[in-house]
Amino acid sequence: MKKIVFILLLSLITTSLYAEQTFFSRGSLNVKEIALSFDDGPGLNTKDILKILDKKDVKATFFLLGTSVAKRPKLVKDIYSKGHELANHTYNHMNFFRYDEENDKKEKIKEEILQCQDLIKDITGFRTKLVRFPHGYLKEDAIEIARETNYKIINWTFGIDWERALSHEEMLELYLESAKPGTIFLMHDLQKNTTIIKMLPVLIDTLKNKGYKFVTVGEMINKRLSEESL
């Protein structure tokens, strides 16, 4: 009996520890899944990306920037209505690596999250659960605020779409070389980028042919947490 009680307690403690895990840059290494994520939008590339995702029957995660959301609320509604996952990329895209006012830094981080969160919720009714800080910021103050506001911090496994000198064939090759189970791909949809539009359909088709399933970041992280809590 004591042994059974001990095992149950150990299981509860382990599950609790994983539930408190705050930062992720990939999903499970044991499941052949890929997550597509797009930062800084909605923007000039969003409509074309949505058309591609619709045609390929793929759901993605959009880390929305507050200032972009304020300019294009209808696009936010379109993303949400099509079943894609909405996530938080803060309001003003501040670089907290360079933020010098240490006395109010935590308050500013919290303000950036909540301002974006509230705007997205006002437009869609959805309360975001995932946050990606600009430039991949990840320090103890960000982790503390994420926990306080009940967010998971998401970075990425691979991304290179900002390298405008690359052709779409070169970019495709780099993304394909980086594709492994649990990979979170980073791309951007604020600025017009025809390289992504040319590359994305081929990337999806190629990875599907290799046996990969496309899921949202939230689905991927939930599956990883469930796996690790066993």
ABEGO torsion letter per residue (X at the ends): XAAAAAAAAAAAAAAAAAAABABBABBBAABBBBBBBBBGOBBAAAAAAAAAAAAAGBBBBBBBBAAAAAABAAAAAAAAAAGBBBBBAEAAGBBAAABABAAAAAAAAAAAAAAAAAAAAAAAGBBBABBBBBGGBBBAAAAAAAAAAGBBBBBBABBAAABAABBAAAAAAAAAAABBBGBBBBBBAABBBAAAAAAAAAAAAAAAAAGBBBBBAAAAAAAAAAAAAX
